[in-house]
Amino acid sequence: MLTAGVKSVLMRRFWGGTSWVQRWLVAVVMLAPIAVALLSVADPPAVGYAAPPRTPVSVYPTPGDTYEMPGTQISFRGVAPSQMGSMTVRGSRTGLHTGRLLPHSDGRGASFVPARGFAPGERVTVTTELNIVGGMRGQFSFAIEHPAGGLPGEKLPRARRGQYVNHFRSVPGLVPASLQVTRNRTPDSDGDIFVAPQFGPIQNGPMIVDPHGNLVWFDPIAITSNMLATDFRAQTLFGHKVLTWWQGVTNAGSGSGVGVILGQNYQPVGLVRAANGLAMDLHEFMVTNQGDAWIIAIAPMRLPGIGRNVQNGVVQEIDIRTGLVLFQWDGMDHVPPSWSYRWGSKIRGRVLGPWHINSVSLDAGGNPVVSMRNMNAVYDINRSTGKINWELGGKHSSFKMGPGTSTVFQHDAIIHPGNQITVFDDGAGPPRVHTQSRGIRIALNTKRHTSRLIQVYAHDPPISANYEGSIQPLPHDNVFLGWGQQPFVSQDTGDGTEDFGATFPSGTTSYRAYRFRWSGQPVTPPSVALDDGKGNALTVYVSWNGATDVARWRVLTGGSRAALQPGPTAAKQHFETAISLHTSAAYIAVQALDSHGQVLATSVPQPRPG
């Protein structure tokens, strides 16, 4: 769960602010009794009773797991809530547990939420009338780990000023890092650039820029708040385009925060939290159109003979409507830490993180495909049993690694139809193993257990990233790459030719980078600033944060706020447009017009300066 320090930071950052994120983050993080408060839905219906089916039912924690949190819920998948039948839950130390059986929103399962937590070190036995996968005659058990304290927090660099940030007269509160496009042979129809500066220099936050580097939308987070955003992208949820990102504080290379979801009007759709007493990590926030969120969490724990806290990596699938767990899997129960390249007494640091899970994608059967940075490997996991279907790379690869297919401290492994996988291969840690970082596309032969390198996507000139990075598949085998630790983004064609490049000249970076077509319509009015000149000269500065359909601006002038008349128009120029005119009017407003001349919105009338 979030530590008191993290809650304090969230309180200072958001409470008393004016944005929806500010108020909602505090409300959810400080007050929500279970993992997620999302999407206006009614209370879950009462669970009735019918004869339990004999079809296999998957359960999480999976039977036999030994490293579960005291606050875990017990989730059943593959059965209608009304067919759950009777159930008993008993801890070896805490005895019989009562609780609530809450249905999942898709009607395909339910979660037992205990009224009180389990005890560290005890074994929990569950007896049901169901055909449990991995159980015996409906009974199964799991054990509770010994949780460690909160992870050590990390401070972001101090805010610094320089020439590599954008300033706007109409919205002086926005000071995003500038993204300079250095190469562009791609059509604008490929979409806008989605990044999230994480080292200021003045503000962090999710940011959209157009293919020429002009700001489209920015949601600022003051770097002094010690918070940042990661994994900012556009996704589809319940048939609608949404913006999503993780927001919180970092600690020991992971994070403690929440997942944010906005609609196309930049208003709140939801906040997602990790479940079972864990905090959501910064590395993954993938939503499905069906209403699920795939996230990563870190469970700090104590192990016998280990003098430091160990970060157990956890993958969760969260029901967005209810906050209940649909799937959970952790590294400690299924991938021995001895397989890691970051395990043992010689590894420095206050904590040990042998797994460091940093991405989740889904194969054709709906099984999670998980990248573990410190294993130098990618794992396909059977979602019903928790067992490993295959391992790509690492010390126990299921595949014979073809030339150029091995990765080092990799990120963002995405499985594709036809048994292809794309991976961002950092190649460095330290130690630096590969001469440069790269994106790669690999073909997997699951029958012959071989891997073959299809394509390499390298940066021009070559660069090396110690951490972070992403590779996004685009149509026609193109890819868009974020270079993690390095302040670059780029796009390559299918044959590896770089035809788009951009950089943050301030040196800030973005954990991942994406490219999407995006259309946004803010509900807030356009922002206006006025600069009075000599005589009747007046310069009007206007912008509308996030608006994508504005073609022209029309100035309105008049002697009062209620008596404004149409004046000159000007074509929209980048994020902020400066319009010069001569007028003696006492009040000025500006209208946003689309390409057909229709009014999209009108600003609040402003009195003329002086």
N, C-alpha and C positions, 0 to 999 in steps of 0.2 A: 504494500500500500504506500501512498505518498507519505513521506516523512513530514514531521512538523515544520522542518525548514523549507521544504518544497511548498507546503501549504502557505507558509508565510510569504514566500516569493510570489505565489499566485495571487494572494490577497493584495500585496503591495502593487502588483502589476495591473490588476484588473478592477478591483473594487473601487467604485467611485468614478470609473471611466464612463465613456458615453457609447462605446461600441457594443454590439451584441456579443462579440467574443468575450469582452471584458466581463460583462455581467454573467454570462452563461457559464463560462469556465469556472468562476468562483462558485456559482450555485451548484453545478454538477460535482465538482471536485470536493467541495466542503460538505455538501448535504446529501448527495445521492446515496441511498442505502445499498444498492447493488450496482453492477458494473456500468450500465449505460442508461442515459435518459434521452430518448430519441423519438422523432417522428410521431406526431400526435396520433395516439392509438388508445383504444379503450383498455380498461383493466383486463388481464387475461381471464378467460372464462373459467368457471369452476370445472375441475376434472371429474368426470363421471366414472362409471365402472362398466366394463364388458369383459367377456372372457378373453384372457391374454392370447395372442396369436402364437404360433410355433415358429414363425419366421425368425431368422437371426436378428438380434438387436445388439448394436454396438453401444459400448458404454465408455464414458470418460470421467475419471481416470480409468485407463485400461487395466484389466485384471492383472495383478502381479506388480504393478508399479510401486516403487518404494520411496519416491521423492515428491510427494504431493504436499501442498500448503495446508496449514490448519484450517483456513477459510474456504477450502474447496467445496464446490457443489458437485453433485453426481448427475451427469447428463446421459440420457438414454436417447438413441437415435434409431429410427426404423420401426417405430411403433406409434400408433395413435395415442394421444394422451388418455383417452377414455378406455384404452385397453391395457393400461399398465398393470392392473391387478394389485394385489397386496405386496407390501415391501417392509422389511425391517433393516435398520442401519444401526450397527453396534460397534463402538470403539472398545479396544481391549483395555483401555484405562478409563475412558469416560462413560462407558456403558451405552444404554439405548438412547438413540437420538430421534427427537421429533423434528418436524420441519414442514415446509410447504412444497407441494409438487406443482411446479409452474409449467404450463404448456409452451412449447416453442411456437413462434408465429406462423410457421408453415404447416403446422398440424402433424409433423412427422416425428415428434419426440417431446420430451419433457425433462426438466431438471428438478432434482430434489435439492432444495436449499435448506440446510440444517438450521435449527433455531439457535444453536451455539456451535462454536468451533471445535475441531478435534484437537487432541493433545500431541505435541511433537513426540515422535518416536513410537507412537502407538500404531497398531494395525486395525484397520476398519474393515468389517465384514458386512456385506450386503446380501440379503436373501430376497429373491424375487420369484415370481411365477413365470418369468420370461426365459426365452432361449438366448442366453447371453453369449456373445462371441468371446471365447476365451474363458468362460465360466464353466462350472460343473453343476448340472441340474439347477440352473438359475442362480447359483451362489458364486460370488467372487469376493476378492479382498484386495486392498492396497494399503500402503503404509504412508505415514506422515513424516516429512523431513524435519530437521532441526533448523528453522530459519535463522539467518544471521541478521545483523542490524542493517540499517540503510547504507547504500553505497556512498562513497565519498563524492561530494559535489565538485563540479569544475566551474571555474570562473571564466567568462568570456573576456577577450581583450577589451581594454578601455576604449571608449568612443574616441575617434580621432577625426580631425577635419582635414580636408584636402580638396583637390580639384576634380576628383573622380567620383563625385556624387551629383545627382540632379537636384536643382532648386527650381521651384515654381512660385510665381507671384500669387497665383490664385489659390494655392494650397501650400502655404509655407510649412505646414506640419509634415509634409511628405519629403523625406530626404533619402531616397533609395540610392544604392550603388549603381553606377552606370555600367551598362554592358555594351562594349564596343565591338561592332561587327567588322571583322577584318577580311572576310571572304564570303561572297554570296553568289552562287550560281544556281540557287534553288528557286522555284516559283513561290510566290507569296501564298499560293493555295496549299502549300505544305503545312501552313499553320503558324501559330505564335510560339514563342519560347517560354517555357515554364521553369523558373528557378526559384531558389529561396536563399538569398545571401545569409551566411551564418557568422560572419565576422565583420559586420557593419559595412563601412567604417563608422556610421552613425546609427543606422537602423537595420535590423534584420527583418525578415518576414517574407511571406509568399509574394511572388512578383511575376507578372506577365509582361513581356515585351514583344513588339512586332518583329518581323524578319529583318528590319533595318536598325534594331536596337532602341526604338522609341517605346517609352513606357505606355502600357495599356491599363494596368491595374496594379496596385500595391497596397498591402495591409501592413502598416508599420508596427514593429516591435522595437522599442527603444533598447539599444544594446546595454544600457545601464540596468535594465531589468534582469539581465543574466539569462534571458530566455531566447529561444530560437525556434524556427520552423524547419521541418525537413519533409522530404518526399511529397512535394507539392505537385499536383497534377489534376487533370480533368478525367472523370470517370462517369460511368452510367449506373444510376441507381433507380430501380423501379421505372425504367423507361425514360428517365430524365437525366440530362447532363448536369453534373455537379462538380464543384471544386472540393478537393480534399487535401488535407495535410496533417502532419503531426506537429504538436506544439507543446513545449515544456522546457525542462532544464536537463542538462547532460550530467552524467556521473560515470566515471571509470569507463569511458568509451561507449556507454549505452545511454539511456535516457529515462526520465520519469515525467509522463505527460498524458495527453489525450489526443484523440483523433477528431479533427474538425471537418464538418461537411457544410458547404454553402450551396445554395441554388444559383441559377443563372442571374438572379437579381441581387446576388451577394448577400442574401439574408440567410439566417440559420435554418438548416435542415436537421442537423443533429450533432451531438458530441458522442464519441465512442471511448469507453474506458476498458482496460483489461479487467478480467474477472478473477475470482478466487483469491482475492487479497493481493494481487500483483499490480504493478504499474506498467503502463504501455511504454514500450521501448521506441526509440526514434527511427528504427531501421525499415519498418514496413507498415503500410496502411493501404491495403488493397480491398476494395469493395466489389461485390458482385451485383449484377442487375437484380438478382433474386432477393437481395436484402441482407447479405452476410458480409462481415468484415474479417479479413485475415490480418492478424497482427502478431507482433513478437513481444514477449515480456521477459524480464530477467528476475529469477528467483534466487537471491543471495542465500547461501546455506553454509552450514558447518559440517565438515567431514572429519572423521577420526584421523588423527595423525597429521592433519593439515593445519598449519598455524595461521593461515589466512582464509578470509572468506572466499568461497567459490561461487561464481556466477553460473547458475544452471539456466540454460537457454530454453525458453518455452514458446511454442507456437499455439495460438488460439484462433478458433473461428467463432466469432461473436454474432449472435442474432441481433441485428441492429435495432429492431423494434422493441425487444425485451431486455437486452443486455445479458441474456443467458448464454452459456457455453454450448456450442454445437460440436466442437472438436477441441481436444487438447493433447499435446504431445511435448515431451521434454527430452533434452539431450542426455541427461544423466542416466535415465532408465534404458536407453537404447543404443547409445554410442559411447563406449568407454572413454574416459578422459585420457587414457594412455595412448589413444589413437591420435591425439592432438600434437601439433607442433609447438604449442604454447602451454606445456604442462611440465611440472617438475620444479625442484628447488632452485634451479638456476635461472628461472624466469623471474624477472624483477617486477616490482609493483606491489601495491597494497592488497590487490585481489588477484585471483586466478580466473581466467575466462577461457577454458579449453575449447569451447564450442564457438561462441560469438556468431550466433545466427543473424544473418543480415538480409535475407530475402526469402519470399515465398511466392511460388507460382503453382498452377494446377495442371496436372497432366490430363489426357483425354478421358480418363476414368474418374476425375475429380480428386485424385490423390495429391497431397501437397508435395511439391518439389522444393527442397530447402537448401540454401547455400549456407555452409558453415565456414566462415573465414579462417579460423584457426585450425581447421582440419584440412585445409586446402582441398575441400571436397564438396560435392553436391549430392544430396540424398533424395531418392524417391521413396515416400513413406506410405505404407498401406493404411488408409484412413480407418479401416475397420479394426485392425489388430495392433497398429502402432509399429509393426515390424518393418524393416528396411527392405524394399523391393530391389533396389540397386544403389550402388555407390559409384560416383564418377570421380576419379582422382583419389587423393589421400593415400593412406598406408594400406588400405584393403579394398582397392578398386575392383568393382565387378566387371570392369571392361579393361581390355588391353589398351593402354593409352597410346594412340597413334602419334606420330611426330607432330609436335606443336600443340597437343591437346591438353597437356598438364597445366594447371593454374596454381598460382601462389597468392594466398590472402585475397581471393576473388570476391566479387560482389555481383548482385543483380542477375542471378541465373534464372532464365526464363525458358520453359519448355514449349515447343511448338509442334504442330501437327507433322506427322511423318518422322517422329523421333529425331527432331533437330533441337538443339539448345544453344542459346546465345548467353555469353558470360562476359562480364567486365573483369579482365585479368589484371589486377594491380601489379603483380610481379615483384612487389617489394613489401616490406613490413615495418621496420627492417627485420631481417636482412634483405638486401636487394638481390633477388635471384635471377630475374629476367632483365634484359638490357633496357626495356621500356615497357610501359603499360600499354594495353591494347584491348580492343573488343574482339571477340572471336565467335564464330559460328561452327558448331560441331555436329556431325551426323553420328547417331548412335545405332548400332546394330544389336538389338536386344536378344537375338537368337545366337549370333556368333560371339557376342560379348566383346565387340570391338568399337573403338571410337576413331573417327576420321575428321581431320581439320578441313572445313570447307572454305572459310574465308577469315582473313585477319583484317581488322580495321584499326589502323595506327594513326597517331597524331602527327601532323606535319607542322613544325619539326618534332622529333621524338621527345616525349616527356615521361617522367616516372612519378606515379602517385603512391604514397605509402598507405593511404587509406581512402575509403569511400569511392564513389564512381558508379556509373550506370550505362546501360546500353538498351535503347528502346527500338524495337523493330518497327519499321515504317513500310508502307506499300512498296512493291517492286523490289524487295530485298534491300532497300535502303535502311540505314540505322542512324539514330541520333544518340550521341554520346556525351555524358557529363564526366569530366575528368577528376572528380573527387577533390583531393587535396590541392590539385592544381587549378588555377582560376580560368579554365577553358571549357567551352562546349563546342561541339562540331557535328557535322553530318556527313556521312559517307554514302556513296552509291554501292550497289551490290558487288562491284568488283574491287571495293576498297579505296576508291578515289574520294578524297575529301573535297566536297563542293560547298561547304558552309563552315565558317569558323567565327568564333566570337570569344572575347576575353573580358574579365573584370580588371580594368587597369589599376583599381585600388588594391588588388590582391586578395579580395574576399573570395570565398568559394561557396559552392552549393553541393549538398550531399548527393543529390541526383539532379538530372536535367531532362526535360521532356519537350516534345513538340506536338501541339494539338491545334486543330481548328476550334475556335472558341467564339461564341456570341454571348455578350453580356448586356443586360439592361438594368442599371442601378435604379433603386427606388428613391434614392436621395437626389436632390436637385443639383444642377451644375454649380460649380464654384466660380466666383467672379472677384476680381480685384481691379481697382481703378487707379490710374495715374494721371493726375491733372497736369496739363501742360500750359503753355503761354496762350493767352487769349481764351478762345473756346476749344482749344486742342485737348483731346482726351484719348488716352490709350486704355482699352478694355482688355484685360487678361482673363481668359475663360478656359476651364477644363471640366471634365466630368469623369471622375475616377472609375474606370471599368467599362464605360460605354463603348461599344464597338460599332454601332450603326449610325454614328453622326457623320454627316457629309458636309454640312455647312452650319454656321452660327449666324443668327439674326439678332441684331441689337434693337432693343426697345427703349425709347426715351419718353420723358414726360415731366410735367410739373409736379406730379404727386405719384405715390405708389399705385393709386387706383386709376390713373389716367395715362397709361403708357401706349405709345403709338409705334408701329413697325418702322424700323430704320434700315440702315445698310446691312448687307450680309457679307460674309467672308468664308472662304473654304477652310475647313478644319485643317490645322497644321500640327501634326505630331500630337503629343499629349496636351500641351497648352498652346492656345492660339492667341496672338496679340492682334487686336483690331484697333486701328487708328481712325478717328473721326473728329469732326468739329461740331460741337453742339453746346447750347447754353442750358440744356435740360437739367433739372434738379435731381432726377432719379434715372437710374439706368438698370436694365435687366437684359438678360440674353436668353434666347430660345435655341434649343438644339433641333436641327432639321435633318431628316433622313434624306436618302438619295431622291425621293419623290417629292420633297418639299413639305412632308408632313411633320408637324410639331411633335417631338418626342418628350420634351420637358422644358420648363421655364425656370430660370434661376430666381432667387429671392431678390426683389428690387433693392438696389444700393443707392444711398445718397451720394451725390457728387462730392468729392473731397473738398474740404475748405468751405 
